Amino acid sequence: MMRRFFSGVLCAALMFVSASAAAQAYPSRPIRFISPFPPGGGTDLVSRILQPRMMELLGQQIVLEHKTGAGGVIGIDLGAKAAADGYTILVANNTVVTAPSLGKTPYDAVKDFAPIGTVGSTAVALAVHPSFAAKSVAELVAMARAQPGKLSYSSCGNGSAMHLAGELFKHVAKVEILHVPYRGCAPAIVDGVSGQVPVLFNTITNTSAQAKGGRLRVLALASPTRSKVDSATPVISESAGFEGYNADIWFGLLAPAGTPPAIVQRLNAVLEAALKTEEVRGRLEAQLFDVRGSTPGEFATLIREDLARWSKLVKDASIKGE
């Protein structure tokens, strides 16, 4: 019995030494960043801004690969099923949790990943055409209640963060507004600017640029608190009845489940160090990201809570994906 005990202790010690040695040698070859969305979007921006500084800190090349399709699910699943050795990192946004809340996915958002840390968030904006009568969230709600089913809003697509932001708005306000999904944020902006669909939930980056040119009017941001990079714009949660409203899009780095904890901690430390540099933070804030790092544990909690929150909304509001 004692022999078995000491044998078990020895095995555990050898495993610990082996894992520690692997972590100390890490990284010994190039690392792969997987972006599940095409170039030009939020995950691509985050990837390209982090890439050079993290390469410098890790002393290894980081190769960015776009693995797109199925609304991000293909790339997310590739990240989940990669070898758990720290050499494949998923640059993720909250599609990781919104996709499974809308239907079955080939990955488990909680069990299949080892969270590394958050990068920050970007807001979804509620905007209208300049000719639209409502000048505030309260006025928009009043218009929707006076004309049930007559108003419509556009989003960047079925199941997108913007779609869920709009459906959460309808659910909380208890109003009926028709959802008009587009195949991407750009065409939705075009029809918003033209007045074709005068109410829209779109990215803060897209709406801010158009608002500065007088082609859209931003009523509020779908964030729990005012953005550090756009503090003058109100948030929906400030309006009566919308307390706690939150449809922020978060971004973070995920490794496959089973990645050695020492490697996860190393990557988290490097990510945190990169986010503290003036260059990385400045470039992210210039793109209207609120920079917020986290521990792996804090990121894991965010994933669990967001999955539960969006799954409840989808069920309660009978929201459909595609």
C-alpha positions as CSV (number, residue, x, y, z in Angstrom):
1,M,0.0,0.0,0.0
2,M,2.8,2.4,0.9
3,R,4.6,1.4,-2.3
4,R,1.6,2.4,-4.3
5,F,1.3,5.7,-2.4
6,F,4.9,6.6,-3.0
7,S,4.6,5.5,-6.6
8,G,1.7,7.9,-7.1
9,V,3.6,10.7,-5.5
10,L,6.6,10.1,-7.7
11,C,4.4,10.1,-10.8
12,A,2.7,13.3,-9.8
13,A,6.1,14.9,-9.1
14,L,7.4,13.8,-12.5
15,M,4.4,15.2,-14.3
16,F,4.8,18.5,-12.5
17,V,8.5,18.7,-13.4
18,S,7.7,17.8,-17.0
19,A,4.9,20.4,-17.2
20,S,7.2,23.0,-15.6
21,A,10.0,22.2,-18.0
22,A,7.6,22.5,-21.0
23,A,6.4,25.9,-19.8
24,Q,9.9,27.2,-19.3
25,A,10.9,26.1,-22.8
26,Y,7.7,27.6,-24.2
27,P,7.5,28.9,-26.9
28,S,10.1,27.1,-29.0
29,R,8.3,27.6,-32.3
30,P,5.9,30.0,-34.0
31,I,2.4,30.5,-32.5
32,R,-0.8,30.6,-34.5
33,F,-3.5,33.1,-33.9
34,I,-6.9,32.0,-35.3
35,S,-9.4,34.8,-36.2
36,P,-12.8,33.3,-36.9
37,F,-13.9,36.3,-38.9
38,P,-12.7,38.0,-42.1
39,P,-10.0,40.7,-42.2
40,G,-11.3,44.2,-41.3
41,G,-13.5,43.2,-38.4
42,G,-13.0,43.5,-34.7
43,T,-11.2,40.2,-34.1
44,D,-8.9,41.0,-37.0
45,L,-8.1,44.4,-35.5
46,V,-7.4,43.0,-32.1
47,S,-5.2,40.3,-33.6
48,R,-3.1,42.7,-35.6
49,I,-2.7,45.2,-32.8
50,L,-1.6,42.5,-30.2
51,Q,0.5,40.5,-32.7
52,P,3.8,42.6,-32.9
53,R,4.0,43.4,-29.1
54,M,3.2,39.8,-28.0
55,M,5.8,38.5,-30.6
56,E,8.4,40.7,-29.0
57,L,7.5,39.7,-25.5
58,L,7.4,36.0,-26.3
59,G,10.4,36.0,-28.5
60,Q,8.6,34.0,-31.2
61,Q,6.7,34.7,-34.4
62,I,2.9,34.8,-34.3
63,V,1.2,33.9,-37.5
64,L,-2.4,35.2,-38.0
65,E,-4.8,32.8,-39.8
66,H,-8.4,33.7,-40.8
67,K,-10.6,30.6,-40.5
68,T,-14.1,32.0,-41.4
69,G,-17.5,30.6,-42.0
70,A,-20.8,29.7,-40.2
71,G,-20.9,33.1,-38.4
72,G,-17.5,32.4,-36.8
73,V,-18.3,28.9,-35.6
74,I,-15.9,27.2,-37.9
75,G,-12.9,29.1,-36.6
76,I,-14.0,28.8,-33.0
77,D,-14.3,25.1,-33.3
78,L,-10.9,24.8,-34.9
79,G,-9.5,26.7,-31.9
80,A,-11.3,24.4,-29.5
81,K,-10.0,21.2,-31.2
82,A,-6.4,22.3,-31.7
83,A,-3.5,20.7,-29.8
84,A,-3.5,21.8,-26.2
85,D,0.1,22.9,-26.3
86,G,-0.1,26.7,-26.4
87,Y,0.8,27.0,-30.0
88,T,-2.8,27.7,-31.2
89,I,-4.6,30.6,-29.7
90,L,-8.2,31.7,-30.6
91,V,-8.7,35.4,-30.8
92,A,-12.4,35.4,-29.8
93,N,-15.3,37.6,-29.2
94,N,-18.6,36.8,-27.5
95,T,-19.8,34.9,-30.5
96,V,-18.2,32.0,-28.5
97,V,-21.2,32.2,-26.2
98,T,-23.9,33.8,-28.4
99,A,-23.7,31.0,-31.1
100,P,-24.4,28.1,-28.7
101,S,-27.2,30.2,-27.0
102,L,-28.9,30.3,-30.4
103,G,-28.5,26.6,-31.3
104,K,-26.3,23.5,-31.3
105,T,-22.6,24.1,-31.9
106,P,-19.8,21.5,-32.4
107,Y,-17.9,23.0,-29.4
108,D,-18.8,23.5,-25.7
109,A,-18.1,27.2,-24.8
110,V,-17.2,26.3,-21.2
111,K,-15.6,22.9,-21.4
112,D,-13.6,23.1,-24.6
113,F,-11.4,26.2,-23.8
114,A,-8.8,27.3,-21.3
115,P,-9.4,31.1,-21.0
116,I,-6.2,33.2,-21.2
117,G,-7.6,36.7,-20.6
118,T,-9.8,39.4,-21.9
119,V,-8.6,42.3,-24.1
120,G,-11.5,44.6,-23.7
121,S,-14.8,45.4,-25.3
122,T,-16.5,47.5,-28.0
123,A,-19.9,48.9,-27.9
124,V,-23.0,48.2,-30.0
125,A,-24.7,51.5,-30.9
126,L,-28.4,52.3,-31.3
127,A,-28.5,54.8,-34.1
128,V,-31.1,56.4,-36.4
129,H,-31.3,58.3,-39.6
130,P,-31.1,62.1,-39.0
131,S,-34.7,62.5,-40.3
132,F,-36.0,60.0,-37.8
133,A,-38.4,61.7,-35.2
134,A,-37.0,60.0,-32.1
135,K,-34.2,61.9,-30.4
136,S,-33.7,59.6,-27.4
137,V,-34.3,56.1,-26.2
138,A,-37.4,57.1,-24.4
139,E,-38.8,58.7,-27.5
140,L,-38.0,55.6,-29.6
141,V,-39.8,53.4,-27.1
142,A,-42.8,55.7,-27.1
143,M,-43.0,55.6,-30.9
144,A,-42.7,51.8,-30.9
145,R,-45.5,51.5,-28.4
146,A,-47.7,53.8,-30.4
147,Q,-47.1,51.9,-33.6
148,P,-46.7,48.2,-32.7
149,G,-44.9,46.3,-35.5
150,K,-44.6,49.3,-37.7
151,L,-41.0,50.3,-36.9
152,S,-38.0,48.2,-38.0
153,Y,-34.4,48.0,-37.1
154,S,-31.4,46.5,-39.0
155,S,-28.6,44.3,-37.7
156,C,-25.4,42.8,-39.1
157,G,-27.1,39.5,-39.4
158,N,-29.2,36.8,-37.7
159,G,-27.6,35.7,-34.5
160,S,-25.1,38.6,-34.5
161,A,-24.3,40.6,-31.4
162,M,-26.2,43.5,-32.9
163,H,-29.3,41.2,-33.5
164,L,-29.2,40.1,-29.8
165,A,-28.8,43.7,-28.7
166,G,-31.9,44.7,-30.6
167,E,-33.9,41.7,-29.3
168,L,-32.8,42.5,-25.7
169,F,-34.0,46.0,-26.3
170,K,-37.4,44.8,-27.5
171,H,-37.7,42.3,-24.6
172,V,-36.8,44.8,-21.9
173,A,-39.0,47.6,-23.4
174,K,-41.8,45.2,-24.2
175,V,-42.2,46.6,-27.7
176,E,-42.5,45.0,-31.2
177,I,-40.0,46.2,-33.7
178,L,-39.3,44.2,-36.9
179,H,-35.8,42.8,-37.3
180,V,-34.2,43.3,-40.7
181,P,-31.0,41.2,-40.8
182,Y,-28.2,42.0,-43.3
183,R,-25.2,40.0,-44.5
184,G,-22.7,42.1,-42.6
185,C,-22.5,45.4,-40.8
186,A,-21.5,47.4,-43.9
187,P,-24.6,46.9,-46.0
188,A,-26.8,47.6,-42.9
189,I,-25.0,50.9,-42.5
190,V,-25.6,51.8,-46.2
191,D,-29.3,51.3,-45.8
192,G,-29.3,53.1,-42.5
193,V,-27.6,56.1,-44.0
194,S,-30.0,56.1,-47.0
195,G,-33.0,55.9,-44.6
196,Q,-34.2,52.6,-46.0
197,V,-34.2,51.1,-42.5
198,P,-33.9,54.1,-40.3
199,V,-33.2,52.4,-36.9
200,L,-30.1,50.3,-36.6
201,F,-28.0,48.4,-34.1
202,N,-24.4,48.4,-35.4
203,T,-20.8,48.7,-34.2
204,I,-19.7,51.9,-32.5
205,T,-16.9,52.2,-35.0
206,N,-19.3,52.3,-38.0
207,T,-21.9,54.5,-36.4
208,S,-19.5,57.0,-34.9
209,A,-17.8,57.7,-38.3
210,Q,-21.2,58.2,-39.9
211,A,-22.5,60.3,-37.0
212,K,-19.5,62.7,-37.3
213,G,-20.4,63.2,-40.9
214,G,-24.1,64.0,-40.0
215,R,-25.4,60.9,-41.8
216,L,-26.6,59.1,-38.7
217,R,-27.6,60.1,-35.1
218,V,-26.5,57.8,-32.3
219,L,-29.1,57.7,-29.6
220,A,-27.2,55.5,-27.1
221,L,-24.7,52.7,-26.7
222,A,-25.7,49.2,-25.6
223,S,-23.2,49.1,-22.8
224,P,-23.7,48.9,-19.0
225,T,-21.8,52.1,-18.4
226,R,-20.5,55.0,-20.5
227,S,-17.5,54.2,-22.7
228,K,-14.1,55.6,-21.6
229,V,-13.4,56.4,-25.3
230,D,-16.9,58.0,-25.9
231,S,-18.0,59.3,-22.6
232,A,-20.3,62.0,-24.1
233,T,-22.7,59.4,-25.6
234,P,-25.4,58.1,-23.2
235,V,-26.0,54.4,-22.7
236,I,-29.3,52.6,-22.9
237,S,-29.0,51.5,-19.3
238,E,-29.4,55.1,-18.2
239,S,-33.0,55.2,-19.6
240,A,-35.9,54.3,-17.2
241,G,-36.7,50.6,-17.3
242,F,-33.3,49.6,-18.9
243,E,-31.2,49.5,-15.7
244,G,-28.6,46.8,-16.2
245,Y,-29.0,46.5,-19.9
246,N,-25.8,45.2,-21.4
247,A,-25.0,44.1,-24.9
248,D,-21.2,44.9,-25.1
249,I,-19.1,42.8,-27.4
250,W,-16.0,41.5,-25.5
251,F,-12.8,40.2,-27.0
252,G,-10.2,37.8,-25.5
253,L,-7.7,35.1,-26.0
254,L,-8.6,31.4,-25.6
255,A,-6.5,28.3,-25.7
256,P,-7.8,24.7,-26.1
257,A,-8.9,22.9,-22.9
258,G,-6.1,21.0,-21.4
259,T,-3.4,23.5,-22.2
260,P,-0.9,23.4,-19.3
261,P,-1.8,26.0,-16.6
262,A,1.8,27.3,-16.6
263,I,1.6,28.1,-20.3
264,V,-1.8,29.8,-19.8
265,Q,-0.4,31.9,-17.0
266,R,2.6,32.8,-19.2
267,L,0.3,33.9,-22.0
268,N,-1.9,35.9,-19.6
269,A,1.2,37.7,-18.2
270,V,2.3,38.6,-21.8
271,L,-1.2,39.7,-22.8
272,E,-1.4,41.9,-19.7
273,A,2.0,43.4,-20.3
274,A,1.1,44.1,-24.0
275,L,-2.2,45.9,-22.9
276,K,-0.2,48.1,-20.6
277,T,1.9,49.5,-23.3
278,E,1.0,52.9,-24.7
279,E,1.2,51.6,-28.3
280,V,-1.2,48.7,-27.9
281,R,-3.7,50.5,-25.6
282,G,-3.6,53.7,-27.8
283,R,-4.2,51.8,-31.0
284,L,-7.1,49.9,-29.4
285,E,-8.7,53.0,-28.0
286,A,-8.3,54.8,-31.3
287,Q,-10.6,52.0,-32.7
288,L,-13.0,52.7,-29.8
289,F,-12.2,49.6,-27.7
290,D,-12.5,49.9,-24.0
291,V,-9.3,48.1,-22.9
292,R,-9.9,45.7,-19.9
293,G,-7.6,42.8,-19.1
294,S,-8.4,40.0,-16.7
295,T,-7.1,36.8,-15.1
296,P,-7.9,33.4,-16.7
297,G,-10.4,32.8,-13.9
298,E,-12.2,36.1,-14.4
299,F,-12.5,35.4,-18.1
300,A,-13.9,31.9,-17.4
301,T,-16.5,33.4,-15.1
302,L,-17.5,36.0,-17.8
303,I,-17.9,33.1,-20.3
304,R,-20.2,31.1,-18.0
305,E,-22.3,34.1,-17.0
306,D,-22.7,35.4,-20.6
307,L,-23.7,32.0,-21.9
308,A,-26.4,31.7,-19.2
309,R,-27.6,35.3,-19.8
310,W,-27.9,35.0,-23.6
311,S,-29.4,31.5,-23.4
312,K,-32.1,32.8,-21.1
313,L,-32.9,35.7,-23.4
314,V,-33.1,33.5,-26.5
315,K,-35.5,31.2,-24.7
316,D,-37.6,33.9,-23.1
317,A,-37.9,36.0,-26.3
318,S,-38.1,33.0,-28.7
319,I,-35.2,34.3,-30.7
320,K,-34.2,32.3,-33.8
321,G,-30.8,32.2,-35.4
322,E,-30.7,31.4,-39.1
